[in-house]
Amino acid sequence: MANTIPSAKKVRHEMEMFGDVRVDNYYWLRDDSRSDPEVLSYLHQENAYTDCVMSGTKQLEDRIYTEIRGRIKEDDISAPSRRGPYYYYRRNLEGKEYVQHCRCSVPTSTAPTSVYDTMPTGPDAPPEHIILDENVKALEHTYYSIGSFKVSPNNKLVAYAEDTKGDEIYTVYVIDAESGILVGKPLVGAITSYLEWAGDEALVYVTMDEILRPDKVWLHKLGTNQSDDSCLYHEKDETFSLDLQASESKKYLFVASESKITRFVFYLDTSKPENGLLVLTPRMTGIDTSASHRGNHFFIQRRSDECFNSELLACPVENISATTVILPHRPSVKLQDIQLFTGHLAVHERENGLPRITVYRLPAVGEPLERLQGGRAVDFVDPVYSADPLESEFESSVLRFSYSSMRTPLSVYDYDMDTGVSVLKKIETVLGGFDASNYVTERQWATASDGVQIPISIIYRKNLVKLDGSDPLLLYGYGSYEICIDPTFKASRLSLLDRGFIYAIAHIRGGGEMGRQWYENGKLLKKKNTFTDFIACAEYLIDKKYCSKEKLCINGRSAGGLLIGAVVNMQPDLFKAAVAGVPFVDVVTTMLDPTIPLTTSEWEEWGDPRKEEFYSYIKSYSPVDNVKAQNYPDILVTAGLNGSKEAWL
């Protein structure tokens, strides 16, 4: 019966390592085929029980769903992006699930790009041309997603990568941008979404091996059979995966092979792709590099043990060994990314847990490059926020970036790098009477068990909270892979805030918010810092009267689900409820199984449990290995059955 708690049968399964025996009575539930009738029956029982338990909140769920849908402006377009003689943009239509990829002509294509450029609208505007309508394509499939949409340098062709199964394996199509007619045959196989043009008549793409690791990069010339494609590089080391990027100048493609601690780069001249890849930065353990290009120089971001927050180098294209440091390493500032233009360099950095953008003027192409001086910082107004680079025109002085805060919807700005003027080009429309002035955002700092200060981002509706410990609070955490969980706007979150909830993000170690060492001190044999940091943030919020134990809920997903599992084992009485989405909770068993996609590359994140030191340490926090008889908070666990990179449970 649906109201009966499901009870999975117990089948003793022993796993021995280093004389230690672990018993998993539910190991039988692993079913890589996702077709075992007994396993599926149990999952159906769990779903039925969840539906029964949650039946009392069905009306509330429906009301919240209606609220969330009601805030979305369905008939909308993205901020148009100028590229040569065209504006490119995406259009959403009311009642449609997918987007249209569109363009229209720039009325005066010879005029330089300006922050004041506006795509004409109305009866006198150039006609809109729909390059690709995903809604039409999706009619033929139960699942549809485009992972890459690339316009050729001459604007005549479009290559796009299409997934129709949800397994992140793509088919690549090339179409005429005007007629939509297919050019050649589709590219098939275990293709990733990594896709770039090498000139106007060739494509470079990346394929995966049997464990879905991007391992080969290929050159395809239009008009030839895929069987004739050239394999430019094969990465045989299973701890490394391939990445593909185009330089802002479009003159070079960069192929990187990367592990969690090492990254090295090849380059491909797009005017002579048949010449193949050349080494830009060699493979050196512990050295992480990425590359860009302008004029007669490559620009290289380089991270090492000594320069843990990265330095920026430049070298002549014709003499790549002659590097010059143009932005030195800074212990308190992390170099995150760069954007190059013909006359400027935009540096994306992090300091004190927040992003910043600094713009430098570069000498004319051909002149020597020296240490950067006199940068101008872009101003931001919120105490906590997110700012990310967006594709910009290389031959312009206009930097495009996105900006968001917990109370500011996603916004697109064009920044004049000569004058320092920012112009808002697009802000996400939020329907339903949203008013940003009703909400307060804060940055607070909790003290970890070892004295380290942990940043917390907080938002609440100022007329609905008392800040006396009686307010409900949802605390989110992740803390892995050097991923920065920056405080961004989510319209769905308003349904919590407008009911008197406080929402907080714990920027714990293992993430990248405070620089590279923040990550290093939350991985491998220091992973427990991630969990104790989160507990410290929870205790701080209780101590400062943002909430109480009885009103504190926590949430995390994937590696953040591991966090949730670990902290409820460690201190279950601290939380009222916990939500774990597709949680990574069986760490030892997973890391001992190289047949699971990407496991081997994960050893540099969690450690290799085939080594006793890591086995013992991982087991000491792995959630399923530390469940015991104690009073746990209310827990909701959600999982997927057919994820391509993780087991269903």
Summary of the structure (lengths in Angstrom):
residues: 649
radius of gyration: 25.9
end to end distance: 23.0
largest distance: 78.8
contacts: 2025
relative contact order: 0.08
helix: 19%
strand: 35%
